[in-house]
């Protein structure tokens, strides 16, 4: 604690405690941001996988419909 400052010691103690609190919470906050970013990336990759699967299902349905149409033409 600085005894030679013209500022009240209670004020300097309050500022010091606030600074210590901020510095102490920084690692937890940075880890929380990291976890949120990781979770967001995993969620986006799942959405992309679902979209790709839906697109492939549409292509598959079109292929089956075309094949069935050709088989039905052969039966005539």
N, C-alpha and C positions, 0 to 999 in steps of 0.2 A: 504494500500500500504506500502511496506517495504522501509523505507527511508535509512536504514543503510546498504543496500546491495551494493556490488561493481558493480552490474549489472545495466545497463541503465534502468530507470524506464519505458521507452516505451516498452522495451522487456518484462519486467515483466507484464505490463498491457496487452500486446498482448497475452502472454501465459495464463494469468488469464481469459481474454475474450474468448479465445479458449476453455479452460476448462469449463467455464460456458455454452458455446454454446453446447458442447458435452453432458454435464449433463442435459441440458434443453431438448435436442432432444431425449434422451434415452427413456422416456416413450412412445413417439409417435412411435419410431422405434419398441419397443417391442410389442406395440399393433398391428402394421402393420404385424409383424411376426406372431402374434397370429391369426389375421384375415386370413392371407395366409394359415396357417396350417389348420384352420377350414374349409376354402373353399376347400382346397385340399382333406381333409377327406370326405367332403360332395360329392365332385366329384367322388372320388373312390367308395363311397357307391352307387352312382347312376350307375356307370359302373358295379358294381357287381350285382345290381338289374337287369339291362338290360341283362347281361350275363345269370343270372339264368332264366329269362323269356325266353330267346332264347333256353336254354337247355330244359326247360319244353315244349316249343312248338315242339322241335324235338321229344321228347318222345311222345307227344300227336299225332303227325303225324304218328309215327311208330305204335302206338296203333290203330289208326283209320284204317290205311292200313291193319293191321292184321285182324281187325274185318271185314272189307269189304271183304277181301280174304275168310274168313270163311263163310260169308253170301253168297258169290258167289258160294262156294262149295256146300252149301245146296240147291241152286237153280238147280243144275245139276241133 
